[in-house]
Amino acid sequence: MLEMNKVMLIGNITRDPELTYLTNGNPLAKFGLALNESWKNKQTGEWDKKTCFVDVTAWGKTGEFAAKYLKKGTRIYLEGKLNFSTWETQSGEKRSKLDVTAERIQFAEAKAKDADNAPASTPQQKPDFDAYKRPDENWADDLPF
């Protein structure tokens, strides 16, 4: 049976990534992503727009990359997988949440608008590619841009 859990998203970061380290030393970054969709309303001729907000979790080197180089407003391309969580509150209410676990992140901006907003791909801030290798995978496909 064929199964797949893969998402590809382009959007803007809604809050600076928050990096924490688990007790075992694994890095974990969390941030939000806004996905905009627009279409022309056939009845009014006006453009309509809606925004979908997604919570993103990034583990390991991907999480460290996110925390170091991404900030609120940065436009990114993200590949990952959907993750569905359920839990019960202290009052006994059942809750659930769908979020994305990032596996690959790239900048989606053509170039910096100004020096203060320069993406990490500019020469003076270029990240060390070797730090983002995944020895168990083809790391060249996973470069951050």
N, CA, C and O of each residue as an XYZ file, in Angstrom:
580
protein
N       0.839     -1.175      0.000
C       0.000      0.000      0.000
C       0.884      1.238      0.000
O       1.824      1.336      0.789
N       0.589      2.164     -0.867
C       1.344      3.398     -0.997
C       0.832      4.432     -0.001
O      -0.372      4.672      0.090
N       1.745      5.039      0.741
C       1.388      6.108      1.678
C       2.421      7.212      1.578
O       3.583      6.958      1.261
N       1.997      8.439      1.850
C       2.928      9.562      1.820
C       2.459     10.640      2.781
O       1.265     10.924      2.873
N       3.392     11.233      3.490
C       3.121     12.366      4.357
C       4.166     13.422      4.023
O       5.249     13.431      4.607
N       3.848     14.303      3.094
C       4.786     15.313      2.618
C       4.031     16.599      2.341
O       3.004     16.588      1.663
N       4.540     17.718      2.869
C       3.958     19.020      2.575
C       5.050     19.940      2.058
O       6.208     19.835      2.461
N       4.671     20.838      1.165
C       5.555     21.870      0.644
C       4.808     23.190      0.788
O       3.710     23.348      0.255
N       5.398     24.127      1.501
C       4.735     25.381      1.812
C       5.658     26.558      1.521
O       6.874     26.464      1.684
N       5.063     27.663      1.089
C       5.778     28.927      0.968
C       4.966     29.948      1.746
O       3.774     30.130      1.498
N       5.620     30.610      2.684
C       4.910     31.585      3.493
C       5.862     32.455      4.284
O       7.081     32.369      4.135
N       5.284     33.295      5.127
C       6.058     34.225      5.943
C       6.021     33.789      7.405
O       4.983     33.374      7.920
N       7.158     33.890      8.050
C       7.255     33.525      9.464
C       6.496     34.561     10.290
O       6.669     35.763     10.092
N       5.655     34.095     11.215
C       4.808     34.988     12.001
C       5.408     35.358     13.349
O       4.983     36.336     13.965
N       6.386     34.594     13.815
C       7.070     34.923     15.065
C       8.483     34.339     15.005
O       8.715     33.302     14.383
N       9.403     35.013     15.652
C      10.787     34.541     15.666
C      10.842     33.110     16.207
O      10.150     32.782     17.171
N      11.664     32.261     15.587
C      11.800     30.897     16.091
C      12.322     30.886     17.536
O      13.218     31.649     17.895
N      11.744     30.010     18.340
C      12.177     29.833     19.727
C      12.925     28.512     19.811
O      12.354     27.447     19.576
N      14.212     28.589     20.148
C      15.057     27.401     20.204
C      15.201     26.933     21.646
O      15.531     27.718     22.534
N      14.954     25.661     21.865
C      15.198     25.036     23.163
C      15.982     23.754     22.926
O      16.021     23.230     21.813
N      16.593     23.268     23.969
C      17.313     22.002     23.903
C      16.668     21.043     24.889
O      16.463     21.382     26.055
N      16.351     19.852     24.418
C      15.770     18.835     25.279
C      16.833     18.322     26.240
O      18.020     18.597     26.061
N      16.416     17.585     27.250
C      17.370     17.089     28.239
C      18.430     16.187     27.617
O      19.528     16.061     28.158
N      18.117     15.562     26.492
C      19.104     14.721     25.804
C      20.004     15.529     24.864
O      20.854     14.958     24.181
N      19.823     16.860     24.826
C      20.661     17.727     24.013
C      20.135     18.017     22.626
O      20.736     18.812     21.904
N      19.028     17.400     22.225
C      18.474     17.632     20.884
C      17.876     19.035     20.778
O      17.081     19.436     21.629
N      18.260     19.791     19.726
C      17.687     21.117     19.514
C      16.258     21.022     18.974
O      15.931     20.130     18.191
N      15.427     21.952     19.404
C      14.034     22.017     18.961
C      13.656     23.480     18.792
O      13.723     24.258     19.744
N      13.255     23.858     17.566
C      12.808     25.225     17.299
C      11.331     25.193     16.938
O      10.870     24.292     16.237
N      10.600     26.180     17.421
C       9.178     26.312     17.095
C       8.924     27.724     16.596
O       9.446     28.698     17.138
N       8.097     27.814     15.535
C       7.716     29.109     14.994
C       6.420     28.957     14.220
O       5.947     27.842     13.999
N       5.851     30.071     13.812
C       4.614     30.064     13.042
C       4.869     30.471     11.607
O       5.833     31.175     11.307
N       3.991     30.019     10.723
C       4.084     30.331      9.302
C       2.714     30.755      8.802
O       1.718     30.083      9.070
N       2.656     31.864      8.079
C       1.417     32.357      7.484
C       1.422     32.038      5.997
O       2.365     32.383      5.284
N       0.373     31.381      5.533
C       0.233     30.996      4.134
C      -0.926     31.785      3.542
O      -2.067     31.634      3.977
N      -0.640     32.620      2.559
C      -1.659     33.469      1.955
C      -2.169     32.863      0.660
O      -1.409     32.300     -0.129
N      -3.459     32.989      0.463
C      -4.096     32.528     -0.774
C      -4.997     33.652     -1.268
O      -5.748     34.233     -0.484
N      -4.931     33.963     -2.554
C      -5.808     35.005     -3.094
C      -6.430     34.519     -4.402
O      -5.845     33.715     -5.127
N      -7.616     35.020     -4.679
C      -8.350     34.654     -5.880
C      -9.283     35.801     -6.229
O      -9.635     36.623     -5.382
N      -9.673     35.836     -7.491
C     -10.580     36.879     -7.944
C     -12.014     36.396     -7.783
O     -12.385     35.346     -8.307
N     -12.818     37.166     -7.057
C     -14.217     36.855     -6.831
C     -14.979     37.085     -8.140
O     -14.993     38.197     -8.668
N     -15.603     36.041     -8.652
C     -16.297     36.142     -9.947
C     -17.512     37.053     -9.880
O     -17.887     37.653    -10.888
N     -18.131     37.167     -8.719
C     -19.328     38.003     -8.596
C     -18.994     39.482     -8.480
O     -19.660     40.323     -9.083
N     -17.947     39.805     -7.693
C     -17.631     41.216     -7.462
C     -16.483     41.718     -8.322
O     -16.332     42.926     -8.504
N     -15.677     40.816     -8.850
C     -14.508     41.223     -9.621
C     -13.344     41.659     -8.743
O     -12.272     41.987     -9.251
N     -13.548     41.665     -7.423
C     -12.499     42.063     -6.476
C     -11.647     40.856     -6.099
O     -12.070     39.707     -6.228
N     -10.445     41.146     -5.634
C      -9.568     40.077     -5.164
C      -9.891     39.759     -3.706
O      -9.943     40.654     -2.863
N     -10.103     38.495     -3.423
C     -10.324     38.023     -2.059
C      -9.051     37.344     -1.573
O      -8.249     36.853     -2.369
N      -8.879     37.324     -0.259
C      -7.659     36.760      0.302
C      -7.986     36.083      1.623
O      -8.819     36.557      2.396
N      -7.312     34.967      1.866
C      -7.413     34.351      3.182
C      -6.031     33.874      3.585
O      -5.187     33.582      2.739
N      -5.814     33.800      4.878
C      -4.525     33.397      5.415
C      -4.714     32.186      6.309
O      -5.623     32.144      7.138
N      -3.851     31.211      6.131
C      -3.834     30.015      6.963
C      -2.582     30.096      7.836
O      -1.483     30.313      7.326
N      -2.742     29.925      9.136
C      -1.625     29.973     10.070
C      -1.272     28.552     10.493
O      -2.139     27.773     10.887
N       0.013     28.228     10.404
C       0.487     26.882     10.699
C       1.611     26.959     11.727
O       2.516     27.784     11.604
N       1.550     26.099     12.737
C       2.651     25.970     13.684
C       3.672     25.006     13.107
O       3.315     23.970     12.546
N       4.952     25.352     13.248
C       6.038     24.555     12.682
C       7.007     24.160     13.790
O       7.335     24.961     14.666
N       7.454     22.916     13.732
C       8.476     22.397     14.636
C       9.660     21.962     13.780
O       9.481     21.285     12.767
N      10.857     22.345     14.179
C      12.065     21.949     13.455
C      13.053     21.364     14.456
O      13.378     21.993     15.462
N      13.524     20.162     14.172
C      14.420     19.438     15.065
C      15.850     19.504     14.571
O      16.089     19.774     13.394
N      16.796     19.262     15.447
C      18.199     19.094     15.097
C      18.799     20.305     14.416
O      18.526     21.446     14.788
N      19.631     20.036     13.399
C      20.319     21.105     12.680
C      19.338     22.020     11.963
O      19.599     23.214     11.813
N      18.213     21.472     11.520
C      17.193     22.303     10.870
C      16.646     23.321     11.870
O      16.428     24.481     11.518
N      16.425     22.898     13.103
C      15.965     23.799     14.149
C      16.995     24.860     14.498
O      16.654     26.025     14.700
N      18.259     24.453     14.567
C      19.321     25.421     14.849
C      19.446     26.435     13.718
O      19.649     27.624     13.965
N      19.323     25.966     12.471
C      19.347     26.869     11.318
C      18.210     27.881     11.425
O      18.420     29.080     11.243
N      17.004     27.394     11.722
C      15.841     28.279     11.821
C      16.066     29.349     12.880
O      15.804     30.527     12.637
N      16.545     28.954     14.042
C      16.743     29.904     15.130
C      17.831     30.926     14.806
O      17.744     32.084     15.215
N      18.843     30.501     14.079
C      19.968     31.387     13.787
C      19.674     32.372     12.657
O      20.081     33.531     12.727
N      18.974     31.924     11.620
C      18.850     32.738     10.412
C      17.446     33.264     10.106
O      17.308     34.166      9.279
N      16.419     32.741     10.734
C      15.059     33.160     10.405
C      14.525     34.107     11.459
O      14.884     34.023     12.633
N      13.662     35.008     11.023
C      13.007     35.919     11.957
C      11.622     36.255     11.421
O      11.290     35.955     10.274
N      10.840     36.871     12.261
C       9.483     37.253     11.882
C       9.511     38.033     10.572
O      10.293     38.969     10.406
N       8.636     37.627      9.638
C       8.525     38.296      8.357
C       9.311     37.642      7.229
O       9.049     37.908      6.056
N      10.281     36.780      7.575
C      11.086     36.116      6.546
C      10.201     35.197      5.714
O       9.386     34.449      6.254
N      10.365     35.258      4.402
C       9.620     34.390      3.488
C      10.457     33.145      3.231
O      11.623     33.236      2.847
N       9.846     31.971      3.448
C      10.582     30.723      3.301
C       9.797     29.701      2.486
O       8.576     29.774      2.356
N      10.542     28.755      1.948
C       9.991     27.536      1.358
C      10.311     26.436      2.356
O      11.446     26.326      2.819
N       9.325     25.630      2.686
C       9.490     24.599      3.691
C       8.979     23.272      3.165
O       7.897     23.208      2.582
N       9.741     22.224      3.364
C       9.286     20.861      3.109
C       9.244     20.147      4.442
O      10.131     20.311      5.279
N       8.208     19.354      4.631
C       8.093     18.636      5.890
C       6.974     17.636      5.850
O       6.559     17.175      4.786
N       6.486     17.303      7.042
C       5.389     16.349      7.151
C       4.388     16.841      8.177
O       4.721     17.590      9.095
N       3.145     16.398      7.998
C       2.081     16.748      8.934
C       2.196     15.896     10.189
O       2.561     14.722     10.137
N       1.877     16.515     11.309
C       1.899     15.819     12.586
C       0.604     16.135     13.323
O       0.264     17.302     13.520
N      -0.113     15.101     13.726
C      -1.383     15.269     14.428
C      -1.189     14.847     15.882
O      -0.743     13.734     16.160
N      -1.527     15.746     16.803
C      -1.388     15.470     18.238
C      -2.742     15.556     18.921
O      -3.571     16.397     18.575
N      -2.955     14.695     19.874
C      -4.158     14.767     20.714
C      -3.725     14.706     22.170
O      -2.729     14.066     22.508
N      -4.485     15.379     23.030
C      -4.213     15.353     24.461
C      -5.483     15.700     25.211
O      -6.485     16.110     24.626
N      -5.417     15.527     26.502
C      -6.550     15.829     27.361
C      -6.118     16.885     28.371
O      -5.064     16.764     28.995
N      -6.944     17.926     28.527
C      -6.627     18.989     29.466
C      -6.845     18.508     30.889
O      -7.399     17.431     31.110
N      -6.413     19.301     31.847
C      -6.601     18.944     33.256
C      -8.078     18.848     33.612
O      -8.452     18.114     34.526
N      -8.921     19.592     32.890
C     -10.361     19.539     33.148
C     -11.046     18.398     32.389
O     -12.266     18.251     32.463
N     -10.264     17.589     31.657
C     -10.824     16.428     30.972
C     -11.278     16.677     29.549
O     -11.830     15.775     28.919
N     -11.061     17.880     29.020
C     -11.445     18.177     27.642
C     -10.420     17.592     26.680
O      -9.214     17.677     26.916
N     -10.906     16.998     25.595
C     -10.005     16.463     24.582
C      -9.646     17.568     23.604
O     -10.509     18.319     23.150
N      -8.367     17.657     23.287
C      -7.866     18.657     22.353
C      -7.056     17.964     21.268
O      -6.538     16.866     21.470
N      -6.952     18.616     20.117
C      -6.136     18.082     19.030
C      -5.538     19.250     18.252
O      -6.044     20.372     18.288
N      -4.455     18.955     17.554
C      -3.756     19.983     16.813
C      -3.015     19.344     15.642
O      -2.445     18.260     15.767
N      -3.035     20.032     14.510
C      -2.301     19.615     13.323
C      -1.192     20.641     13.103
O      -1.466     21.837     12.998
N       0.054     20.182     13.034
C       1.165     21.090     12.763
C       2.103     20.444     11.759
O       1.857     19.332     11.293
N       3.175     21.144     11.430
C       4.130     20.663     10.441
C       5.485     20.475     11.109
O       5.947     21.338     11.856
N       6.111     19.347     10.834
C       7.491     19.116     11.243
C       8.365     19.408     10.033
O       8.270     18.728      9.010
N       9.228     20.433     10.154
C      10.070     20.861      9.036
C      11.214     19.883      8.833
O      11.867     19.456      9.786
N      11.445     19.536      7.571
C      12.585     18.691      7.216
C      13.598     19.458      6.382
O      14.783     19.124      6.373
N      13.134     20.486      5.680
C      13.997     21.305      4.832
C      13.433     22.720      4.795
O      12.226     22.918      4.655
N      14.326     23.699      4.925
C      13.920     25.105      4.890
C      14.854     25.856      3.952
O      16.073     25.696      4.014
N      14.268     26.681      3.078
C      15.021     27.542      2.172
C      14.454     28.943      2.232
O      13.269     29.127      2.513
N      15.290     29.931      1.969
C      14.786     31.285      1.819
C      13.996     31.368      0.526
O      14.378     30.758     -0.473
N      12.904     32.113      0.532
C      12.083     32.276     -0.671
C      12.064     33.725     -1.136
O      11.261     34.092     -1.995
N      12.939     34.549     -0.576
C      13.026     35.940     -0.994
C      14.053     36.057     -2.097
O      15.101     35.414     -2.041
N      13.766     36.871     -3.099
C      14.693     37.051     -4.215
C      15.977     37.727     -3.750
O      17.069     37.265     -4.083
N      15.867     38.816     -2.985
C      17.029     39.501     -2.426
C      16.565     40.381     -1.280
O      15.370     40.620     -1.106
N      17.499     40.847     -0.523
C      17.188     41.652      0.658
C      16.585     42.998      0.253
O      16.978     43.594     -0.751
N      15.630     43.461      1.048
C      15.041     44.773      0.819
C      15.976     45.871      1.312
O      16.065     46.939      0.708
N      16.670     45.598      2.415
C      17.680     46.518      2.922
C      18.684     45.718      3.738
O      18.483     44.529      3.984
N      19.736     46.353      4.148
C      20.822     45.636      4.820
C      20.370     44.996      6.131
O      20.843     43.914      6.480
N      19.461     45.644      6.862
C      19.003     45.084      8.133
C      18.142     43.849      7.947
O      18.060     43.021      8.854
N      17.494     43.701      6.788
C      16.631     42.551      6.518
C      17.300     41.543      5.597
O      16.616     40.699      5.018
N      18.606     41.608      5.447
C      19.305     40.719      4.520
C      19.149     39.270      4.947
O      19.389     38.938      6.108
N      18.749     38.399      4.019
C      18.659     36.988      4.370
C      20.046     36.406      4.571
O      21.037     36.988      4.130
N      20.120     35.276      5.225
C      21.399     34.659      5.575
C      22.199     34.249      4.348
O      23.369     33.890      4.485
N      21.619     34.288      3.164
C      22.341     33.857      1.972
C      23.261     34.943      1.426
O      23.972     34.702      0.451
N      23.266     36.140      2.031
C      24.178     37.161      1.570
C      25.593     36.754      1.956
O      25.772     36.081      2.971
N      26.623     37.145      1.170
C      27.980     36.654      1.395
C      28.502     36.870      2.810
O      29.172     35.988      3.348
N      28.218     38.014      3.433
C      28.766     38.269      4.749
C      28.115     37.415      5.838
O      28.658     37.337      6.940
N      26.978     36.773      5.577
C      26.279     35.992      6.588
C      26.064     34.546      6.172
O      25.299     33.830      6.819
N      26.711     34.107      5.122
C      26.465     32.771      4.581
C      26.695     31.705      5.650
O      27.744     31.707      6.294
N      25.750     30.803      5.853
C      25.920     29.769      6.867
C      26.953     28.729      6.438
O      27.224     28.553      5.251
N      27.513     28.057      7.415
C      28.475     26.988      7.170
C      27.712     25.736      6.761
O      27.044     25.112      7.585
N      27.815     25.361      5.459
C      27.062     24.216      4.958
C      27.398     22.934      5.698
O      26.515     22.111      5.943
N      28.670     22.751      6.059
C      29.066     21.510      6.724
C      28.327     21.314      8.037
O      28.117     20.178      8.463
N      27.933     22.395      8.680
C      27.219     22.276      9.955
C      25.817     21.718      9.762
O      25.199     21.256     10.721
N      25.306     21.755      8.538
C      23.938     21.318      8.285
C      23.863     20.003      7.530
O      22.806     19.656      7.002
N      24.968     19.264      7.467
C      24.962     17.963      6.810
C      24.157     16.974      7.630
O      24.154     17.021      8.860
N      23.488     16.095      6.947
C      22.835     14.956      7.584
C      23.551     13.718      7.072
O      23.347     13.330      5.921
N      24.372     13.094      7.877
C      25.178     11.988      7.377
C      24.358     10.803      6.899
O      24.847     10.005      6.099
N      23.128     10.668      7.366
C      22.317      9.524      6.979
C      21.509      9.776      5.712
O      20.769      8.892      5.279
N      21.628     10.956      5.106
C      20.847     11.276      3.917
C      21.754     11.949      2.886
O      22.924     12.221      3.157
N      21.214     12.205      1.730
C      21.923     12.962      0.726
C      21.866     14.433      1.137
O      20.912     15.134      0.800
N      22.863     14.895      1.848
C      22.826     16.227      2.452
C      22.789     17.352      1.436
O      22.301     18.435      1.760
N      23.276     17.150      0.236
C      23.277     18.223     -0.758
C      21.862     18.645     -1.131
O      21.637     19.799     -1.497
N      20.903     17.720     -1.040
C      19.508     18.064     -1.321
C      18.896     18.862     -0.190
O      17.792     19.387     -0.338
N      19.581     18.967      0.936
C      19.016     19.577      2.120
C      19.674     20.897      2.478
O      19.499     21.393      3.591
N      20.437     21.482      1.540
C      21.068     22.758      1.808
C      19.999     23.812      2.054
O      18.930     23.757      1.448
N      20.272     24.775      2.939
C      19.232     25.726      3.320
C      18.837     26.730      2.252
O      17.937     27.532      2.506
N      19.451     26.740      1.073
C      19.020     27.589     -0.039
C      19.589     27.103     -1.315
O      19.338     27.692     -2.367
